Amino acid sequence: MSTHRPETRYRVNFPVYLTWQAKDGTIRRALGKCRNISASGAMVETDYPLDRHTGVIVESDSFGRMGHATIRYCAREMMKYNIGVMFTAALGLSDNIRKKIFEKAIQEV
């Protein structure tokens, strides 16, 4: 995992769901907490590890559907996993939900 981050990440703390199709074809869903967000990605803390390159849908009960993303990394930290996701659509082309979350995070800094 590279430590170089070209974009500013903003701290947030709200629950999200990651939904994906497992290798056996079943649909899986994991609850996590979005810990930071940038224009192109986010870091989610969860109890469940996910494989790199897995496609997921990121949703929040509070905000709604944030969009499609790809798992960039999954690192265990204590009893949790920090999962980095990169959204497939640029922020300017993304759902209004993701734009609102990002704008709110910037205002709270």
KEVEXKOL-795076 format. One record per residue: residue number from 1; residue in one letter; x, y, z of N, C-alpha, C in turn. Coordinates in Angstrom, 1 decimal, padded with zeros to 4 digits. Layout:
(NUM,'A',(X,Y,Z),(X,Y,Z),(X,Y,Z))
...
***
This chain:
(1,'M',(000.8,-001.2,000.0),(000.0,000.0,000.0),(000.9,001.2,000.0))
(2,'S',(000.6,002.1,-000.9),(001.4,003.3,-001.0),(000.9,004.3,000.0))
(3,'T',(001.9,005.1,000.6),(001.5,006.1,001.5),(001.2,007.5,000.8))
(4,'H',(001.6,007.6,-000.4),(001.4,008.8,-001.2),(-000.1,008.9,-001.5))
(5,'R',(-000.7,010.1,-001.1),(-002.1,010.3,-001.4),(-002.2,011.7,-002.1))
(6,'P',(-002.6,011.6,-003.4),(-002.7,012.8,-004.2),(-003.8,013.8,-003.8))
(7,'E',(-004.8,013.3,-003.0),(-006.0,014.1,-002.7),(-006.1,014.2,-001.1))
(8,'T',(-006.7,015.3,-000.7),(-006.9,015.5,000.7),(-008.0,014.6,001.1))
(9,'R',(-007.8,013.9,002.3),(-008.8,013.1,002.9),(-009.4,013.8,004.1))
(10,'Y',(-010.7,013.7,004.2),(-011.4,014.4,005.3),(-012.0,013.4,006.2))
(11,'R',(-011.8,013.6,007.5),(-012.4,012.7,008.5),(-013.9,012.8,008.5))
(12,'V',(-014.5,011.6,008.6),(-015.9,011.5,008.8),(-016.2,010.3,009.7))
(13,'N',(-017.4,010.1,010.1),(-017.7,009.0,011.0),(-019.2,008.7,010.9))
(14,'F',(-019.5,007.8,009.9),(-020.9,007.4,009.7),(-021.0,006.0,009.2))
(15,'P',(-022.0,005.3,009.6),(-022.2,003.9,009.1),(-022.4,003.8,007.6))
(16,'V',(-021.8,002.7,007.0),(-022.1,002.4,005.6),(-022.2,000.9,005.5))
(17,'Y',(-022.8,000.5,004.4),(-022.9,-000.9,004.0),(-022.1,-001.1,002.7))
(18,'L',(-021.3,-002.1,002.7),(-020.6,-002.5,001.4),(-021.3,-003.8,001.0))
(19,'T',(-021.8,-003.8,-000.3),(-022.5,-004.9,-000.9),(-021.7,-005.4,-002.1))
(20,'W',(-021.5,-006.7,-002.2),(-020.7,-007.2,-003.3),(-021.2,-008.7,-003.6))
(21,'Q',(-020.8,-009.2,-004.8),(-021.1,-010.5,-005.2),(-019.8,-011.4,-004.9))
(22,'A',(-020.0,-012.4,-004.0),(-018.9,-013.3,-003.7),(-018.5,-014.2,-004.8))
(23,'K',(-017.4,-014.8,-004.8),(-016.9,-015.7,-005.8),(-017.9,-016.9,-006.1))
(24,'D',(-018.6,-017.3,-005.1),(-019.6,-018.4,-005.3),(-020.9,-017.9,-005.8))
(25,'G',(-021.0,-016.6,-006.1),(-022.2,-016.0,-006.7),(-023.2,-015.4,-005.7))
(26,'T',(-023.0,-015.6,-004.4),(-023.9,-015.1,-003.5),(-023.7,-013.6,-003.3))
(27,'I',(-024.7,-012.9,-002.9),(-024.6,-011.4,-002.6),(-024.3,-011.3,-001.1))
(28,'R',(-023.3,-010.5,-000.8),(-022.9,-010.3,000.6),(-023.0,-008.9,000.9))
(29,'R',(-023.2,-008.6,002.2),(-023.3,-007.2,002.7),(-022.6,-007.1,004.0))
(30,'A',(-021.8,-006.1,004.2),(-021.1,-005.9,005.5),(-021.3,-004.5,006.0))
(31,'L',(-021.5,-004.4,007.2),(-021.7,-003.1,007.9),(-020.3,-002.6,008.3))
(32,'G',(-020.1,-001.3,008.0),(-018.8,-000.7,008.4),(-019.0,000.8,008.8))
(33,'K',(-017.9,001.4,009.1),(-017.9,002.9,009.4),(-017.0,003.6,008.4))
(34,'C',(-017.5,004.6,007.8),(-016.7,005.4,006.9),(-015.9,006.3,007.8))
(35,'R',(-014.6,006.2,007.7),(-013.7,007.0,008.6),(-013.1,008.2,007.9))
(36,'N',(-012.9,008.1,006.6),(-012.5,009.3,005.8),(-012.9,009.2,004.4))
(37,'I',(-012.9,010.4,003.7),(-013.4,010.4,002.4),(-012.6,011.4,001.6))
(38,'S',(-012.4,011.2,000.3),(-011.7,012.1,-000.6),(-012.6,012.2,-001.8))
(39,'A',(-012.1,013.0,-002.8),(-012.9,013.2,-004.0),(-013.1,011.8,-004.8))
(40,'S',(-012.1,010.9,-004.6),(-012.2,009.7,-005.4),(-012.3,008.4,-004.6))
(41,'G',(-012.3,008.5,-003.3),(-012.3,007.3,-002.5),(-012.7,007.5,-001.0))
(42,'A',(-012.6,006.4,-000.3),(-013.0,006.5,001.1),(-012.3,005.3,001.9))
(43,'M',(-012.2,005.4,003.2),(-011.7,004.3,004.0),(-012.8,003.9,004.9))
(44,'V',(-013.1,002.6,004.9),(-014.2,002.0,005.7),(-013.6,001.0,006.6))
(45,'E',(-014.0,001.1,007.9),(-013.6,000.2,008.9),(-014.7,-000.9,009.1))
(46,'T',(-014.3,-002.1,009.0),(-015.3,-003.2,009.1),(-014.8,-004.4,009.8))
(47,'D',(-015.7,-005.3,010.2),(-015.2,-006.6,010.8),(-014.9,-007.6,009.8))
(48,'Y',(-015.1,-007.4,008.6),(-015.0,-008.4,007.5),(-014.0,-008.0,006.5))
(49,'P',(-013.0,-008.9,006.2),(-012.0,-008.6,005.2),(-012.6,-008.8,003.8))
(50,'L',(-012.1,-008.0,002.8),(-012.5,-008.1,001.4),(-011.3,-008.1,000.6))
(51,'D',(-011.4,-008.9,-000.5),(-010.3,-009.0,-001.5),(-010.1,-007.8,-002.3))
(52,'R',(-008.8,-007.5,-002.6),(-008.5,-006.4,-003.5),(-009.2,-006.6,-004.8))
(53,'H',(-009.5,-005.5,-005.5),(-010.2,-005.5,-006.8),(-011.6,-006.0,-006.8))
(54,'T',(-012.2,-006.3,-005.6),(-013.6,-006.6,-005.6),(-014.4,-005.4,-005.8))
(55,'G',(-015.5,-005.5,-006.6),(-016.4,-004.4,-006.9),(-017.5,-004.3,-005.8))
(56,'V',(-017.7,-003.2,-005.2),(-018.7,-003.0,-004.2),(-019.6,-001.9,-004.4))
(57,'I',(-020.8,-001.9,-003.8),(-021.7,-000.7,-003.8),(-021.6,-000.2,-002.4))
(58,'V',(-021.4,001.1,-002.2),(-021.3,001.8,-000.9),(-022.6,002.5,-000.7))
(59,'E',(-023.3,002.2,000.5),(-024.5,002.9,000.8),(-024.5,003.3,002.3))
(60,'S',(-025.3,004.3,002.6),(-025.5,004.7,003.9),(-026.9,004.9,004.2))
(61,'D',(-027.4,004.5,005.4),(-028.8,004.7,005.8),(-029.0,006.2,006.0))
(62,'S',(-028.0,006.9,006.4),(-028.2,008.4,006.7),(-028.2,009.2,005.4))
(63,'F',(-027.4,008.8,004.4),(-027.2,009.6,003.2),(-027.8,008.9,001.9))
(64,'G',(-027.8,007.6,001.9),(-028.3,006.9,000.7),(-027.1,006.2,-000.1))
(65,'R',(-027.3,006.0,-001.3),(-026.3,005.3,-002.1),(-025.2,006.2,-002.5))
(66,'M',(-023.9,005.9,-002.2),(-022.8,006.7,-002.5),(-022.2,006.3,-003.8))
(67,'G',(-022.4,005.1,-004.3),(-021.9,004.7,-005.6),(-021.2,003.4,-005.6))
(68,'H',(-020.7,003.1,-006.8),(-019.9,001.9,-007.0),(-018.4,002.2,-006.8))
(69,'A',(-017.7,001.2,-006.2),(-016.3,001.4,-005.9),(-015.6,000.0,-006.1))
(70,'T',(-014.2,000.1,-006.1),(-013.4,-001.0,-006.1),(-012.5,-001.0,-004.9))
(71,'I',(-012.3,-002.2,-004.3),(-011.4,-002.3,-003.1),(-010.0,-002.2,-003.6))
(72,'R',(-009.3,-001.2,-003.0),(-007.9,-000.9,-003.3),(-006.9,-001.6,-002.4))
(73,'Y',(-007.4,-001.7,-001.1),(-006.6,-002.4,-000.1),(-007.4,-002.8,001.1))
(74,'C',(-007.0,-003.8,001.8),(-007.6,-004.3,003.0),(-006.5,-004.6,004.0))
(75,'A',(-006.5,-003.9,005.1),(-005.4,-004.1,006.1),(-006.0,-004.3,007.4))
(76,'R',(-005.6,-005.4,008.1),(-006.1,-005.7,009.4),(-005.4,-004.7,010.4))
(77,'E',(-006.2,-004.2,011.3),(-005.8,-003.4,012.4),(-006.5,-003.8,013.7))
(78,'M',(-005.8,-004.5,014.6),(-006.4,-005.1,015.8),(-007.5,-006.1,015.3))
(79,'M',(-008.7,-005.9,015.8),(-009.8,-006.8,015.4),(-010.6,-006.3,014.3))
(80,'K',(-010.2,-005.3,013.6),(-011.0,-004.7,012.5),(-010.2,-004.7,011.2))
(81,'Y',(-010.8,-004.4,010.1),(-010.1,-004.2,008.8),(-010.4,-002.8,008.3))
(82,'N',(-009.3,-002.2,007.8),(-009.4,-000.9,007.2),(-009.4,-001.2,005.7))
(83,'I',(-010.5,-000.8,005.0),(-010.7,-001.1,003.6),(-010.7,000.2,002.8))
(84,'G',(-009.8,000.3,001.9),(-009.7,001.5,001.0),(-010.5,001.2,-000.2))
(85,'V',(-011.4,002.1,-000.5),(-012.2,002.0,-001.8),(-012.0,003.1,-002.7))
(86,'M',(-012.0,002.9,-004.0),(-011.9,003.9,-005.0),(-013.2,003.9,-005.8))
(87,'F',(-013.9,005.0,-005.8),(-015.1,005.1,-006.5),(-014.9,005.0,-008.0))
(88,'T',(-015.8,004.4,-008.7),(-015.6,004.2,-010.2),(-015.9,005.4,-011.0))
(89,'A',(-016.7,006.3,-010.4),(-017.1,007.6,-011.1),(-016.4,008.7,-010.4))
(90,'A',(-015.9,009.7,-011.2),(-015.3,010.9,-010.6),(-016.3,011.6,-009.9))
(91,'L',(-015.9,012.4,-008.9),(-016.8,013.1,-008.0),(-017.8,014.0,-008.8))
(92,'G',(-017.3,014.7,-009.8),(-018.1,015.5,-010.7),(-019.2,014.8,-011.4))
(93,'L',(-019.0,013.5,-011.6),(-020.0,012.7,-012.4),(-020.8,011.7,-011.4))
(94,'S',(-020.5,011.8,-010.1),(-021.1,010.9,-009.2),(-022.5,011.2,-008.8))
(95,'D',(-023.1,010.3,-008.0),(-024.4,010.6,-007.5),(-024.4,011.8,-006.6))
(96,'N',(-025.5,012.5,-006.6),(-025.6,013.7,-005.7),(-025.3,013.4,-004.3))
(97,'I',(-025.6,012.2,-003.8),(-025.4,011.8,-002.4),(-023.9,011.9,-002.1))
(98,'R',(-023.1,011.4,-002.9),(-021.6,011.4,-002.6),(-021.1,012.9,-002.6))
(99,'K',(-021.6,013.7,-003.5),(-021.2,015.1,-003.5),(-021.6,015.8,-002.2))
(100,'K',(-022.8,015.5,-001.8),(-023.3,016.1,-000.5),(-022.5,015.7,000.7))
(101,'I',(-022.1,014.4,000.7),(-021.3,013.9,001.9),(-019.9,014.6,001.8))
(102,'F',(-019.3,014.7,000.6),(-018.0,015.3,000.5),(-018.0,016.7,000.8))
(103,'E',(-019.0,017.5,000.4),(-019.2,018.9,000.7),(-019.3,019.1,002.2))
(104,'K',(-020.1,018.3,002.8),(-020.4,018.4,004.3),(-019.0,018.1,005.0))
(105,'A',(-018.3,017.1,004.6),(-017.0,016.8,005.2),(-016.0,018.0,005.1))
(106,'I',(-016.0,018.6,004.0),(-015.1,019.8,003.8),(-015.5,020.9,004.7))
(107,'Q',(-016.8,021.2,004.8),(-017.3,022.3,005.7),(-017.0,022.1,007.1))
(108,'E',(-016.9,020.8,007.6),(-016.7,020.5,009.0),(-015.2,020.6,009.4))
(109,'V',(-014.3,020.8,008.4),(-012.9,020.8,008.7),(-012.5,022.1,009.3))
***
